[in-house]
């Protein structure tokens, strides 16, 4: 399915959800939906606000409201990383795996066919699993290197103090 086909499908999903729940079809919601589905990877409310403000003014509360709506109708997922909340499109994306650095806060999306296969074979005991979100928390390579250099400086300083 091409990007335009997916965009048309998610518009239809949103429209049906709005009709089913007696909600208004507001142009802002569809504009934000287009941003979500044209954007690759994770994004924040501020990312949308800054990008949208260049073309079409939408308030932050409207963006929060639209994203909450997209989460409820299965078009987006929200992820909490410490004090940050990030979002990602979810239509056609069943599994969401991330590496999260607890030092610098970097978030990297992973692809793991092995984990996906293990999840599929897990007995679900009558629970309908629509998607999976998994975070691997640790130190990114950059922070590991910074930590290693800091430790080496500490050892060097300690050795110099002993020699004095």
N, C-alpha and C positions, 0 to 999 in steps of 0.2 A: 504494500500500500504506500503510495507516494505521500509527500508532505501535504499537498493540497487535499488529497483524499482523506487523510487523517484529520485535517483541520475541518473539513466538511462534516465528518462523522462526529467529532467532538462538539461541534455547533449543534448538531441534531440531538446528541445526548443531553446537552445543556437545555436546549429548547424543550425537550420532553420532560425533563426534571422540573423546569419552571412551570410548565402547564400542569403537571401532576400535583404540584404543591401550591397552585394558585399564586404564583409569583410573577412579577412584571419582567418583561423582556427589555432590559435596559441596554442601550448601545455601549455603555461603559463596561458591562460584564463581558460582552462579546469582544470588545477591544482588548481587554485584559486577557481573555482566553487566547486570543491570537498571539499576544506576546508570549504567554506561557508555552504555547505549542511551536512557536518559531525559535524559542530560546533552547539552547542545549545545556544540559547540566542543571546544577542547583542555582537558586536565585533567592533574593530576599525581597521584602516589601520595598525597601529603599531602592533596590535595583530597578524594579518596575516603575516606581515613582520617578526616578531620574530619567529613565528611558521614555516613559510616557509623556513627561512634562515637555519634552522636545517637540512633540507632535500634537498631543491631545491632553488637556489638563484633566487629571483625575486626582481626587483627594486621597490621602493615606487611608482614612476610614473606609472609603469605597473600595480600595484595593484589598484591605483586610477582609471586608465583607465578601467580596467576590472570591477571594482565595478560600475562605471558609466554605462558601457555597461549592466551589470546585472539589474540595476535599470530601464534602458530604455526598456529592453525586459521583465520586470515583474518578474524577478527572485530574486530580493532583494529590500529592501526599505532602504532609508537613513533617519536618524533622527538627528535633530540638537538640542542639549541640551547645551545652552549657547555657549561656545567656542568649544565644542566637537561635532564631527560628529561620530555617530555610525551607524552600518548597521545590518540588520537581513535578513535572508532568507525569501522569501515571497511566494514561490510556495506552494499552498495548505494551506496557512495561510491567511485568509481573513481579520481578524481584528487584530490590534496591539494596545494594551492598556498598558500604563506605568504609574508608580508612579515615580516622579522625585523630589528628595530633593534639594531645592534651597540653602541649607546650605553646605552640604558635596558633592553634585553632584551624590549621589547614584541613580541608575536607576533600577527599579524592574518591570519585565513584569507581567501583570495581566491577569487573565482570567475572563471575565464577560459575562456570557450567557444572563443576563438581558439587558445589553447595546447592545449586538449583536442583540438580538430579537427586541429591539426598533429601531435600525438602519434599519433592514430588513423591518419593517412595515412603515417606513417613506416614504412618497410619494416623489419620486425622480424627478418629473417634466421633464422627458425625458433625464435625465443625467445618463449615465452609470457609476455606482459606482463600481470600481474594488476592492478597499480595503479602510479601514478606519484606521487612526492612531490618537490616542487620548492620551494626556498626562495630568495626574493629578499632578499639582505642589503643593508642600507644604513642610512640615518638616517630616522627617522620625522619628521613635520612638527614635533612638539613639540621634539625634540632639535635639529632644524635651526634653529629659532627661538632656542633656548638658545645654540647654537653661534654664531649670528649676533650675538646680544647680547653674548656674551663677546668676540667679535672686535672689535665696535664699542667696548666698554669699553677693550680693549687699545689700540686706535688712539687713542682719546681720551686715555688715560693717557700714551701715548707722545708725543702732541702737546703735552700740558701739560708734560712733562719738557723738551721742546725749547724751550718758551717761557720756562722758568725760567733 
